[in-house]
Amino acid sequence: MYKLVVIIAVLLVQPLLAQSYKKSEPFTHTYSIVARDSVTGEIGAAVQSHWFNVGFVVIKAEAGVGAVATQSLTNPSYGPKGLNLMKQGLSPQQALDALLANDSGEMYRQVAFINAKGEVATHTGSLCIAEAGHRQGKNFSVQANMMLNNTVWDVMATAFETTKGTLSERMLAALKAAQAEKGDIRGKQSAAILIVKGEATGNYWEDTIMDLRVEDSNTPIAELERLVKIHKAYDYMNKGDLAMEVGDSKKAEELYLNAQKLFPDNLEMQYWYAINLLNNKDYEKAKPILASIFKKDPNWKTLMSRLVKSKLLVISDDELEQVMKL
């Protein structure tokens, strides 16, 4: 009864929900996925389109609530309004139905909702440009419109269901499968991925796990995949920094090394790994790494004494002098 009352209130009391297609609305024909990781509880969305800055327009997510993808002749308000309705307790289907009922342009919309339980709701309007369709599965929905082929959403679903790994890796697999199926009839331009925690901490800066966008590229999915890998490397770096702050240099060394393995050409990752080797008194292993770094960029040598002053590098004066001679 409570949910029915909320739906009625949405339909009758909130005039801001009235929507219609406007020519000014983004022409964001695309393919996307909304999904939940059943192990971690993380919720996310990913998208690609032949349209600039597609991530800003199409995908929205909130920790502990869910994710939304709104595309085709897009009404961007479906994102924040849909999340708000699910936050009030409506199921994805109830929230989507409430918005569609007040949208005179619903036949142009393609929208997918997922909540923190993994429940999904999807709408492909009757006037979405062919080829258009969607497919739902356990903890996900994939949807596409203006595709070259009508097989895109099926291969996306199969890719997500059969790929092992993190939520970002599985969603990327779905996007890659769509592109391999020829994807958007117009080609490709931008892509994005957004992942939030399954439970909100109350601190929004902690609740967003990943928020990456490729605004304009000839190969947006390949670039997005590269950024996801770098994001993972820097996540190790951030955790290494935290370990360093609490004085756990052994743990920090392990984390920095993991980051370096993912991004081996990054001097900063090599540098912090070497700093932790010094903190762990492993001077012989650290010195050749630092010598190589200093040769490529002497500014890293200048930083050494500053780290000592900030107590992030604990080393004797004699050892510091030897390092500075590298």
Secondary structure, DSSP 8 states (H G I E B T S, - for coil): -HHHHHHHHHHHH-GGG-B---TTS-EE-EEEEEEE-TTT--EEEEEEESSTTHHHHHEEEETTTEEEEEEEE--TTHHHHHHHHHHTT--HHHHHHHHHHTBTTGGGEEEEEEETT--EEEEE-TTS-SS-EEEEETTEEEEE-SBSSTTHHHHHHHHHHH--S-HHHHHHHHHHHHHHTT-BTT---EEEEEEE-SS--S-HHHHEEEEEEE-S-SSHHHHHHHHHHHHHHHHHHHHHHHHHHTT-HHHHHHHHHHHHHHSTT-HHHHHHHHHHHHHTT-HHHHHHHHHHHHHH-THHHHHHHHHHHTTSS---HHHHHHHHT-
